[in-house]
Amino acid sequence: MTVTAIIPTYMRHDLLVSRALASVLRQTVPVDEILIMVDGESHESFVDLCRALPQDPRICVENIERPEYPAWPGGLWLVQGWKARNTGLDLATSDYVAPLDDDDEWTDDHIELLMSAIDCTGADFAYGKAVTPWNQWYGHWPPSGANFTDGSQVYRRDLGYRYDPLCYDRGKASDQDLWDRMVEGGVTFTFVEKLVHRYFPANR
């Protein structure tokens, strides 16, 4: 079973390279593809980013056209990166996808633990626990948009679900809205009660 890591990013080159991407490259079970989806940076900034990336044939970088985001800060937070994430899902070629924000990081055994759970259970979607720098924990059963963090999961690419920029009409962030629709749509989940994701919300 192959896995694509999808990392949306915007103007955080240092964290992308030193934290998020570094954690993907440290995996005990390597991913097969790494898609870095740049959310519409200037040409100069995009070139700088490409120069900063390590040379790895698995890495593919795309600078997409930045969508028009809501003007109010709360709306921006709810939908930020939706197009970059969806473009990554469209471009991925592996059996499974694993999202990761550019300022977060996986544990070294993230892919190993979650793919093992999928292999054992046959579930479509595996997720685990996440922790913040101040020791706040996320991730528990049953699955719902509020029960885990974006970056703590692996799921089948062919499920067909996408991030919805109109999620703020439902009062949800785009990732929470996506997972709730998956639950309602009958996607099968499994939970790994181990740390798989380090979450840095203070940097958002």
KOLDO-455093 format. One line per 5 residues: number of its first residue (from 0); for each residue x negated, y, z of N, C-alpha, C. Coordinates in nm, 2 decimals. Layout:
KOLDO-455093
NUM = X,Y,Z,X,Y,Z,X,Y,Z; ...
end
This chain:
KOLDO-455093
0 = -0.08,-0.12,0.00,0.00,0.00,0.00,-0.09,0.12,0.00; -0.07,0.21,-0.09,-0.15,0.33,-0.10,-0.08,0.45,-0.04; -0.16,0.55,0.00,-0.11,0.67,0.08,-0.17,0.79,0.03; -0.08,0.89,0.01,-0.13,1.03,-0.03,-0.11,1.12,0.09; -0.21,1.20,0.12,-0.20,1.30,0.22,-0.17,1.43,0.15
5 = -0.07,1.50,0.20,-0.02,1.63,0.14,-0.04,1.74,0.24; -0.13,1.84,0.21,-0.16,1.95,0.30,-0.12,2.08,0.23; -0.01,2.14,0.27,0.02,2.28,0.22,-0.07,2.38,0.30; -0.11,2.49,0.23,-0.20,2.58,0.29,-0.18,2.72,0.24; -0.21,2.82,0.32,-0.20,2.96,0.28,-0.30,3.04,0.36
10 = -0.41,3.09,0.31,-0.50,3.18,0.37,-0.55,3.14,0.50; -0.58,3.01,0.52,-0.64,2.96,0.64,-0.75,2.86,0.60; -0.84,2.90,0.52,-0.94,2.81,0.47,-1.03,2.75,0.57; -1.06,2.82,0.68,-1.15,2.77,0.78,-1.08,2.65,0.85; -0.96,2.67,0.90,-0.89,2.56,0.97,-0.85,2.45,0.87
15 = -0.82,2.48,0.75,-0.79,2.37,0.65,-0.91,2.28,0.64; -1.03,2.33,0.62,-1.15,2.25,0.60,-1.20,2.19,0.73; -1.21,2.27,0.83,-1.28,2.22,0.96,-1.19,2.13,1.04; -1.06,2.15,1.03,-0.97,2.07,1.12,-0.88,1.97,1.04; -0.79,2.02,0.96,-0.69,1.94,0.89,-0.76,1.84,0.79
20 = -0.84,1.89,0.70,-0.90,1.81,0.60,-1.00,1.72,0.66; -1.08,1.77,0.76,-1.18,1.69,0.83,-1.12,1.56,0.89; -1.00,1.58,0.95,-0.93,1.47,1.01,-0.88,1.37,0.91; -0.84,1.41,0.80,-0.80,1.32,0.69,-0.92,1.24,0.64; -1.04,1.30,0.63,-1.16,1.23,0.58,-1.21,1.14,0.69
25 = -1.17,1.15,0.81,-1.22,1.06,0.92,-1.14,0.94,0.94; -1.04,0.92,0.86,-0.94,0.81,0.89,-1.01,0.67,0.89; -0.98,0.59,0.98,-1.03,0.45,0.99,-0.98,0.37,0.87; -0.86,0.40,0.82,-0.81,0.34,0.70,-0.79,0.46,0.60; -0.88,0.47,0.50,-0.88,0.59,0.42,-0.75,0.60,0.34
30 = -0.71,0.73,0.31,-0.60,0.76,0.22,-0.66,0.75,0.08; -0.57,0.73,-0.01,-0.60,0.71,-0.15,-0.61,0.84,-0.23; -0.54,0.94,-0.18,-0.52,1.07,-0.26,-0.50,1.18,-0.16; -0.56,1.30,-0.18,-0.55,1.41,-0.09,-0.50,1.53,-0.18; -0.38,1.57,-0.16,-0.33,1.69,-0.24,-0.32,1.81,-0.15
35 = -0.40,1.91,-0.18,-0.40,2.04,-0.11,-0.31,2.14,-0.20; -0.20,2.17,-0.14,-0.10,2.26,-0.21,-0.11,2.40,-0.16; -0.17,2.49,-0.24,-0.20,2.63,-0.20,-0.07,2.71,-0.24; -0.02,2.78,-0.14,0.10,2.85,-0.15,0.09,2.99,-0.22; 0.03,3.00,-0.34,0.02,3.12,-0.41,-0.08,3.22,-0.37
40 = -0.20,3.18,-0.35,-0.31,3.28,-0.31,-0.36,3.35,-0.44; -0.43,3.46,-0.41,-0.49,3.53,-0.53,-0.59,3.44,-0.59; -0.63,3.48,-0.71,-0.73,3.40,-0.79,-0.86,3.39,-0.71; -0.90,3.50,-0.66,-1.03,3.51,-0.59,-1.03,3.42,-0.46; -0.92,3.43,-0.39,-0.91,3.35,-0.26,-0.90,3.20,-0.30
45 = -0.83,3.17,-0.40,-0.82,3.03,-0.45,-0.96,2.97,-0.49; -1.04,3.05,-0.56,-1.17,3.01,-0.60,-1.26,2.99,-0.48; -1.25,3.08,-0.38,-1.33,3.07,-0.26,-1.29,2.94,-0.19; -1.16,2.91,-0.18,-1.12,2.78,-0.12,-1.18,2.66,-0.19; -1.17,2.66,-0.32,-1.23,2.54,-0.39,-1.38,2.52,-0.37
50 = -1.45,2.63,-0.36,-1.59,2.63,-0.33,-1.62,2.57,-0.19; -1.53,2.59,-0.10,-1.55,2.55,0.04,-1.51,2.40,0.06; -1.44,2.34,-0.03,-1.40,2.20,-0.01,-1.51,2.10,-0.03; -1.52,2.00,0.04,-1.62,1.89,0.02,-1.59,1.82,-0.12; -1.70,1.77,-0.17,-1.69,1.70,-0.30,-1.64,1.56,-0.27
55 = -1.51,1.53,-0.30,-1.45,1.40,-0.28,-1.35,1.38,-0.40; -1.37,1.27,-0.47,-1.28,1.25,-0.59,-1.14,1.23,-0.56; -1.10,1.21,-0.43,-0.96,1.20,-0.39,-0.89,1.33,-0.38; -0.97,1.44,-0.37,-0.91,1.57,-0.34,-0.86,1.64,-0.47; -0.74,1.68,-0.47,-0.68,1.76,-0.58,-0.62,1.88,-0.53
60 = -0.65,2.00,-0.59,-0.60,2.13,-0.53,-0.52,2.20,-0.64; -0.40,2.24,-0.60,-0.31,2.31,-0.69,-0.27,2.44,-0.62; -0.28,2.55,-0.70,-0.23,2.68,-0.65,-0.10,2.71,-0.72; 0.01,2.69,-0.65,0.14,2.71,-0.71,0.19,2.85,-0.70; 0.29,2.89,-0.77,0.35,3.02,-0.76,0.43,3.03,-0.63
65 = 0.39,3.14,-0.55,0.45,3.16,-0.42,0.60,3.20,-0.44; 0.69,3.13,-0.37,0.83,3.16,-0.38,0.87,3.29,-0.31; 0.98,3.34,-0.33,1.03,3.46,-0.25,1.09,3.41,-0.12; 1.02,3.44,-0.01,1.06,3.40,0.12,1.16,3.50,0.18; 1.24,3.46,0.28,1.33,3.55,0.35,1.24,3.67,0.41
70 = 1.30,3.79,0.41,1.23,3.90,0.47,1.22,3.90,0.62; 1.31,3.84,0.69,1.31,3.84,0.83,1.22,3.73,0.88; 1.14,3.76,0.99,1.03,3.67,1.03,1.08,3.53,1.07; 1.20,3.53,1.13,1.26,3.40,1.17,1.29,3.31,1.05; 1.34,3.37,0.94,1.37,3.30,0.82,1.24,3.25,0.75
75 = 1.14,3.33,0.75,1.01,3.29,0.70,0.95,3.17,0.77; 0.96,3.17,0.90,0.91,3.06,0.98,0.98,2.93,0.95; 1.11,2.94,0.93,1.20,2.82,0.90,1.16,2.76,0.77; 1.13,2.83,0.67,1.12,2.78,0.53,0.97,2.78,0.47; 0.88,2.84,0.55,0.75,2.87,0.49,0.68,2.74,0.44
80 = 0.63,2.74,0.32,0.57,2.62,0.26,0.66,2.52,0.19; 0.79,2.55,0.18,0.88,2.45,0.13,0.84,2.41,-0.01; 0.81,2.51,-0.10,0.77,2.48,-0.24,0.64,2.40,-0.25; 0.54,2.44,-0.17,0.42,2.37,-0.17,0.43,2.23,-0.13; 0.51,2.20,-0.03,0.54,2.07,0.02,0.61,1.99,-0.09
85 = 0.71,2.04,-0.15,0.79,1.97,-0.26,0.70,1.95,-0.38; 0.61,2.04,-0.41,0.52,2.02,-0.53,0.43,1.90,-0.50; 0.38,1.89,-0.37,0.30,1.78,-0.33,0.37,1.65,-0.35; 0.50,1.65,-0.30,0.58,1.52,-0.32,0.60,1.49,-0.46; 0.61,1.59,-0.55,0.63,1.56,-0.69,0.51,1.51,-0.76
90 = 0.39,1.55,-0.71,0.26,1.52,-0.77,0.20,1.39,-0.72; 0.24,1.35,-0.60,0.19,1.23,-0.53,0.21,1.11,-0.62; 0.11,1.02,-0.62,0.12,0.90,-0.70,0.12,0.77,-0.61; 0.10,0.78,-0.48,0.08,0.67,-0.39,0.22,0.61,-0.35; 0.22,0.50,-0.29,0.34,0.43,-0.24,0.40,0.51,-0.12
95 = 0.31,0.58,-0.04,0.36,0.65,0.08,0.29,0.78,0.08; 0.36,0.88,0.15,0.31,1.01,0.17,0.29,1.04,0.32; 0.19,1.13,0.35,0.17,1.17,0.49,0.14,1.32,0.49; 0.24,1.40,0.54,0.22,1.54,0.54,0.13,1.59,0.66; 0.06,1.70,0.64,-0.02,1.76,0.75,-0.03,1.91,0.72
100 = 0.00,1.99,0.83,-0.02,2.13,0.81,-0.17,2.17,0.82; -0.20,2.28,0.76,-0.34,2.31,0.74,-0.41,2.35,0.87; -0.34,2.37,0.98,-0.40,2.41,1.11,-0.39,2.30,1.21; -0.34,2.18,1.17,-0.32,2.07,1.26,-0.42,1.96,1.23; -0.42,1.85,1.30,-0.51,1.74,1.27,-0.45,1.61,1.31
105 = -0.49,1.50,1.24,-0.46,1.37,1.27,-0.56,1.31,1.37; -0.52,1.21,1.45,-0.61,1.12,1.52,-0.68,1.04,1.41; -0.80,0.99,1.44,-0.87,0.91,1.34,-0.80,0.78,1.29; -0.71,0.73,1.38,-0.64,0.61,1.34,-0.49,0.64,1.30; -0.46,0.76,1.27,-0.33,0.80,1.23,-0.27,0.70,1.12
110 = -0.34,0.69,1.01,-0.29,0.61,0.90,-0.29,0.46,0.94; -0.39,0.42,1.00,-0.40,0.28,1.04,-0.28,0.24,1.13; -0.25,0.32,1.23,-0.14,0.29,1.32,0.00,0.29,1.25; 0.02,0.40,1.17,0.16,0.41,1.11,0.18,0.31,1.00; 0.08,0.29,0.92,0.10,0.19,0.81,0.11,0.05,0.86
115 = 0.04,0.02,0.97,0.06,-0.11,1.04,0.20,-0.13,1.09; 0.26,-0.02,1.14,0.40,-0.03,1.19,0.49,-0.05,1.07; 0.47,0.01,0.96,0.55,-0.01,0.84,0.54,-0.15,0.79; 0.41,-0.20,0.79,0.39,-0.33,0.74,0.45,-0.44,0.83; 0.46,-0.41,0.96,0.52,-0.51,1.06,0.67,-0.50,1.06
120 = 0.73,-0.39,1.03,0.87,-0.37,1.05,0.95,-0.36,0.92; 0.88,-0.32,0.81,0.94,-0.30,0.68,1.02,-0.17,0.67; 1.00,-0.08,0.77,1.07,0.05,0.78,1.02,0.14,0.66; 1.11,0.23,0.63,1.08,0.33,0.53,0.98,0.44,0.58; 0.99,0.46,0.71,0.94,0.59,0.77,0.88,0.55,0.91
125 = 0.76,0.58,0.93,0.70,0.56,1.07,0.65,0.69,1.12; 0.67,0.71,1.25,0.62,0.83,1.32,0.57,0.80,1.46; 0.48,0.88,1.51,0.42,0.86,1.64,0.43,0.99,1.72; 0.35,0.99,1.82,0.35,1.10,1.92,0.25,1.21,1.88; 0.28,1.33,1.92,0.19,1.45,1.90,0.17,1.53,2.03
130 = 0.06,1.60,2.04,0.03,1.68,2.16,-0.03,1.81,2.12; 0.01,1.91,2.20,-0.05,2.05,2.18,-0.17,2.06,2.27; -0.25,2.17,2.24,-0.37,2.20,2.33,-0.34,2.21,2.48; -0.21,2.25,2.51,-0.17,2.27,2.65,-0.10,2.15,2.70; -0.11,2.04,2.63,-0.06,1.91,2.68,0.09,1.90,2.68
135 = 0.15,1.97,2.59,0.30,1.95,2.56,0.31,1.83,2.46; 0.39,1.73,2.49,0.40,1.62,2.41,0.53,1.62,2.33; 0.52,1.56,2.21,0.64,1.55,2.12,0.64,1.40,2.07; 0.76,1.35,2.03,0.77,1.22,1.97,0.83,1.12,2.06; 0.95,1.09,2.03,1.02,0.98,2.10,1.13,0.92,2.01
140 = 1.19,0.82,2.06,1.30,0.75,1.99,1.43,0.79,2.06; 1.54,0.81,1.98,1.56,0.78,1.84,1.52,0.89,1.75; 1.50,0.87,1.62,1.46,0.97,1.52,1.56,1.08,1.50; 1.52,1.20,1.50,1.60,1.32,1.46,1.51,1.43,1.43; 1.56,1.54,1.38,1.48,1.65,1.34,1.41,1.71,1.46
145 = 1.46,1.70,1.58,1.40,1.76,1.70,1.31,1.66,1.78; 1.29,1.54,1.73,1.23,1.44,1.81,1.08,1.41,1.77; 1.03,1.48,1.67,0.88,1.46,1.64,0.84,1.58,1.56; 0.71,1.59,1.54,0.65,1.70,1.47,0.61,1.67,1.32; 0.61,1.77,1.24,0.56,1.75,1.10,0.41,1.72,1.10
150 = 0.37,1.61,1.05,0.23,1.57,1.06,0.21,1.44,1.14; 0.32,1.40,1.20,0.31,1.27,1.28,0.37,1.16,1.21; 0.38,1.16,1.08,0.46,1.05,1.01,0.40,1.01,0.88; 0.44,0.90,0.83,0.41,0.84,0.70,0.54,0.79,0.65; 0.58,0.81,0.52,0.70,0.75,0.47,0.69,0.72,0.32
155 = 0.79,0.64,0.27,0.79,0.60,0.13,0.81,0.72,0.04; 0.72,0.73,-0.06,0.73,0.84,-0.16,0.86,0.84,-0.24; 0.91,0.72,-0.27,1.02,0.71,-0.36,1.16,0.73,-0.29; 1.16,0.78,-0.17,1.29,0.80,-0.10,1.37,0.91,-0.17; 1.30,1.01,-0.23,1.36,1.11,-0.31,1.41,1.24,-0.24
160 = 1.38,1.24,-0.11,1.42,1.36,-0.03,1.32,1.48,-0.05; 1.37,1.60,-0.05,1.29,1.72,-0.06,1.32,1.82,0.04; 1.23,1.91,0.07,1.25,2.02,0.16,1.35,2.12,0.10; 1.45,2.17,0.17,1.55,2.26,0.12,1.53,2.40,0.17; 1.51,2.50,0.08,1.49,2.64,0.13,1.61,2.70,0.19
165 = 1.72,2.64,0.17,1.85,2.69,0.23,1.87,2.64,0.37; 1.78,2.57,0.43,1.80,2.50,0.56,1.83,2.61,0.67; 1.78,2.73,0.65,1.81,2.83,0.75,1.96,2.86,0.77; 2.04,2.83,0.66,2.18,2.84,0.67,2.24,2.74,0.77; 2.17,2.64,0.79,2.21,2.53,0.89,2.14,2.55,1.03
170 = 2.06,2.66,1.04,1.99,2.69,1.16,1.88,2.60,1.19; 1.81,2.54,1.09,1.71,2.45,1.11,1.58,2.49,1.03; 1.47,2.44,1.08,1.34,2.45,1.00,1.35,2.35,0.89; 1.27,2.37,0.79,1.28,2.28,0.67,1.24,2.14,0.70; 1.14,2.12,0.79,1.11,1.98,0.82,1.21,1.91,0.90
175 = 1.27,1.98,1.00,1.37,1.92,1.09,1.50,1.89,1.00; 1.53,1.98,0.91,1.64,1.96,0.83,1.62,1.84,0.74; 1.50,1.82,0.68,1.47,1.71,0.60,1.49,1.58,0.68; 1.43,1.57,0.80,1.44,1.44,0.88,1.59,1.41,0.91; 1.66,1.51,0.95,1.80,1.49,0.98,1.88,1.43,0.86
180 = 1.85,1.49,0.74,1.92,1.43,0.62,1.87,1.29,0.59; 1.75,1.26,0.62,1.70,1.12,0.61,1.77,1.03,0.70; 1.79,1.07,0.83,1.86,0.98,0.92,2.00,0.96,0.88; 2.07,1.07,0.84,2.21,1.06,0.79,2.22,0.98,0.66; 2.11,0.98,0.58,2.12,0.90,0.45,2.08,0.76,0.46
185 = 2.05,0.71,0.58,2.03,0.57,0.60,1.88,0.52,0.59; 1.79,0.62,0.59,1.64,0.58,0.59,1.61,0.51,0.72; 1.53,0.40,0.71,1.50,0.32,0.82,1.37,0.37,0.89; 1.37,0.38,1.02,1.26,0.44,1.09,1.20,0.34,1.19; 1.07,0.36,1.22,1.00,0.29,1.33,0.92,0.39,1.40
190 = 0.90,0.37,1.53,0.83,0.46,1.62,0.71,0.39,1.68; 0.60,0.46,1.67,0.47,0.41,1.74,0.45,0.50,1.86; 0.45,0.44,1.98,0.44,0.51,2.10,0.29,0.54,2.13; 0.22,0.60,2.04,0.08,0.63,2.05,0.05,0.77,1.99; -0.05,0.84,2.04,-0.09,0.97,1.98,-0.14,0.95,1.84
195 = -0.08,1.02,1.74,-0.13,1.02,1.61,-0.15,1.16,1.55; -0.12,1.27,1.62,-0.12,1.40,1.57,-0.15,1.50,1.67; -0.24,1.60,1.64,-0.26,1.71,1.74,-0.20,1.83,1.67; -0.11,1.89,1.75,-0.03,2.00,1.70,-0.07,2.13,1.76; -0.10,2.23,1.67,-0.15,2.36,1.71,-0.05,2.48,1.68
200 = 0.07,2.48,1.74,0.17,2.58,1.71,0.13,2.72,1.73; 0.04,2.75,1.82,0.00,2.89,1.85,-0.07,2.95,1.73; -0.12,2.88,1.64,-0.18,2.94,1.52,-0.09,2.97,1.41; 0.04,2.95,1.43,0.14,2.98,1.32,0.18,3.12,1.32
end
